[in-house]
Each structure stands twice: as structure tokens, then as C-alpha cells.
Amino acid sequence: MTISPIEERYGRREIKAIFEEQNRLNMMVKVESAIMKAQMHLGLIPDVNFESIDAISKTNVNLKRMKEIEVETQHDLMAFIRTVDEQTNGQYTYLHYGVTSNDIIDTATALQLKSFSVFLDQDLKNLCETIIKLIKKYDNTPMLGRTHGQHASPITFC
């Protein structure tokens, strides 16, 4: 049995929150909103109030309702679109217009990874600092040298 690195028992709360399903859905709403804005800007869809599109990007998708619709449709993204449509009283006729499911899912995943990269960058910086401290602390520590798989003259880590 493989255990996921973001499995519930492991990891920091802040990082797990990035990859929770609710956050993924919220990222998908942001992607849909950005696409509608871009399509309006390019004249591909009729102009609507930009503030209302900003409002949709803050929609907290009803996960329970989406799961109910998904049982019926057998399609996760169709369930997502129908849920957002219900929650916004159908006011976004061009929601998901001209895009594929993967356009939304992949872009939302990229947003999640971007959020995660802040933590990863800091962790890597901390790791490098720790390694540098250990190198400085143990640089003159003697150890047995090796050559051709055999012991050789003593050396240090430096």
C-alpha cells in the first residue's frame, strides 16, 4: 500500500490545506472567472459586470452538493459547473465557455502548486542553511579514507 505524501496523518496543516478538495474547487472557480474576464476583454463573450465576475471567483463551492450531482452525472467537472451555476442562480451563461475540463483542472493544479512553492522554497532555504552549519561544524572531523572500496589514509570532511 502506497501512502500519499499529503495523506491525512502526515504534513503541515498549511500545506495540506492547499491540496484539500475544497481549495481545489475554489481554485477552479478562480480559473473559470479569469477565463470569462479574458474572453470578455477579447470580445469572445458579451460584456457583463466585472464586479459580478469577481464575486464568482470568491464563491465557496458547495462540495456536498457537487458530490450529489457527480453521482448523477458521473463527471466531476460537469458536477462542478452545475454546482457553481446553481450557487450563482444561473447568471453566468458563459461559465466554462470554450474550454476543456483539463484546461480548468490543470490550471487550478498549477495555482495549488504555486501556493505550495512558497513553503517548498522556504524549506529548501532552511535545509541549505542547516547543511552549511553542519559542514562548518564537522569540516575538520577525521574519517577513514577510501580507495577502490578499501580503507585508505585518514581524511577530513573538508
Secondary structure, 3 states (H helix, E strand, C coil): CCCCCCCCCCCCHHHHHHHCHHHHHHHHHHHHHHHHHHHHHCCCCCCCCHHHHHHHCCCCCCHHHHHHHHHHHCCHHHHHHHHHHHHCCCCCCCCCCCCCHHHHHHHHHHHHHHHHHHHHHHHHHHHHHHHHHHHHHHCCCEEEEEECCEEEEEEECC
